[in-house]
Amino acid sequence: MAEECDGIDTAYPFSKTRRGRVQKNMAHTITTDDSKGVVDNYRIRKLTPKECWRLMGCSDEDFEKAEQVNSNTQLYKQAGNAIVVDVLEAIFKQMFLK
């Protein structure tokens, strides 16, 4: 059962095995669509494109620049196709330690 602040995946509403997956106190993996949500005031709401960009480690300034020239659909796709900046930095640090 989902509780406040849990992540919800709404990608497969008619599936008997995949619909409404709950992630306790965290967001699901960001994908290229708008099927991710969160429990907020006991209701499920979609994550906004800006929230997706923030989860990927992007600044609000970068998002606002992209928002001026892209639709919400494109913004979701860009977040879903991105790699988290902090993760990429950690990978490079490990590569160059040896």
Backbone hydrogen bonds, N-H to C=O, Kabsch-Sander energy under -0.5 kcal/mol:
donor,donor_aa,acceptor,acceptor_aa,energy
5,C,39,V,-2.4
6,D,3,E,-2.0
7,G,23,Q,-2.9
7,G,26,M,-0.8
8,I,37,G,-2.4
9,D,21,R,-2.0
10,T,8,I,-0.6
10,T,35,S,-3.3
15,S,12,Y,-1.2
19,R,15,S,-0.5
20,G,9,D,-0.8
21,R,9,D,-0.8
21,R,18,R,-0.8
23,Q,7,G,-2.8
24,K,22,V,-0.5
26,M,23,Q,-1.2
37,G,8,I,-2.9
38,V,45,R,-2.4
39,V,6,D,-2.2
40,D,38,V,-0.6
40,D,43,R,-3.3
43,R,40,D,-1.0
45,R,38,V,-2.4
45,R,43,R,-0.5
47,L,36,K,-2.4
52,C,48,T,-2.1
53,W,49,P,-2.4
54,R,50,K,-2.3
55,L,51,E,-2.3
56,M,52,C,-1.2
57,G,54,R,-1.8
58,C,53,W,-2.3
63,F,59,S,-2.1
64,E,60,D,-2.7
65,K,61,E,-1.8
66,A,62,D,-2.2
67,E,63,F,-2.9
68,Q,64,E,-1.1
69,V,66,A,-1.1
70,N,66,A,-0.8
75,L,71,S,-2.1
76,Y,72,N,-2.5
77,K,73,T,-2.0
78,Q,74,Q,-2.6
79,A,75,L,-2.1
80,G,76,Y,-2.5
81,N,77,K,-1.8
82,A,79,A,-1.0
85,V,56,M,-1.4
88,L,84,V,-2.3
89,E,85,V,-2.4
90,A,86,D,-2.0
91,I,87,V,-2.3
92,F,88,L,-2.3
93,K,89,E,-2.3
94,Q,90,A,-2.1
95,M,91,I,-2.1
96,F,92,F,-1.9
97,L,94,Q,-0.7
98,K,94,Q,-0.5
